[in-house]
Amino acid sequence: MAGTEIRKHSVRLAGHRTSVSLEDAFWAELKRLAALDGCSLNELITEVDSMRSGNLSGALRVYVLERLKAS
């Protein structure tokens, strides 16, 4: 199935680099949402990171799902 391959991306959070592993489909949607919001992908991930209680990859998936459900 297209979009299901997991890719690791390096992002900077709170001044340090970390890696986030997500499926291609989630990366594409996060990039689209960041552009829609007029911010960078890293800024969007930082915002999600500040609100999360679990792991970052899971928080990003839930964020995408919630945004899609709200539209």
C-alpha positions in Angstrom: 0.0 0.0 0.0 1.4 3.4 -0.9 2.4 5.7 1.9 3.0 3.0 4.5 6.8 2.9 4.4 8.2 4.4 7.6 10.8 7.1 7.3 13.0 8.7 9.9 13.4 12.4 9.9 15.6 14.5 12.1 14.0 17.5 13.8 15.1 20.1 16.3 13.1 20.4 19.5 14.1 22.6 22.5 17.5 23.1 21.0 18.4 19.5 20.4 18.1 17.1 17.5 15.8 14.1 17.7 14.5 11.6 15.2 10.9 10.9 14.4 9.7 7.8 12.5 6.5 8.1 10.6 4.9 6.7 7.5 5.3 8.7 4.3 1.6 9.5 4.3 1.8 11.2 7.7 4.9 13.2 6.6 3.1 14.4 3.5 0.1 15.4 5.5 2.2 17.2 8.2 4.0 19.2 5.5 0.6 20.1 3.9 -0.8 21.2 7.3 2.3 23.3 8.1 2.0 25.0 4.7 -1.7 25.6 5.3 -0.9 27.2 8.7 1.9 29.3 7.3 4.6 27.7 9.4 7.5 25.4 8.9 7.3 21.6 9.5 9.6 22.0 12.4 7.4 24.7 14.0 4.4 22.5 13.6 6.2 19.5 15.2 7.4 21.7 18.0 3.8 22.8 18.7 2.6 19.2 18.8 5.5 18.3 21.0 4.6 21.0 23.6 1.0 19.5 23.9 1.8 15.8 24.0 1.7 13.3 26.8 2.8 10.2 25.0 5.6 9.6 22.4 6.1 12.1 19.7 5.4 9.8 16.7 2.0 8.8 18.2 1.2 12.4 19.0 1.9 13.5 15.4 -0.3 10.7 14.0 -3.2 11.7 16.4 -2.7 15.4 15.5 -3.0 14.6 11.8 -6.1 12.5 12.4 -7.8 15.2 14.5 -7.1 17.9 11.9 -8.5 15.7 9.1 -11.6 14.9 11.2 -12.1 18.6 11.9 -12.0 19.6 8.2 
